[in-house]
Amino acid sequence: MIHYELNQQIFFHDEYGEYVSYGVTLYRDKAVVRVIGDITPEKSHAEALVKLFNQEALSPVQLDEAIEDYLISLDI
């Protein structure tokens, strides 16, 4: 069974210093398949992504595109 969970990591940026960012971990059964970090500094946004990915049973093949669509929607 495929499922997604929130992950939290601490990063360092030369200009901004240390910061916390959130990402997505993909599991197949209980094994980690893929970890994508540093998607957003907003925990609530990452939680919403994880919830959506699980509700929609997102295929691992679609993961990169789904994250890219999220980032594009931010219009930074």
Buried (B, 14 or more C-beta within 10 A) or exposed (E): EBBBBBBEEEEEEEEEEEEEBBBBBBBEEEEEEEEBBEBBEEEEBBEEBBEEBEEEEBEBEEBEEBBEEBEEEEEE
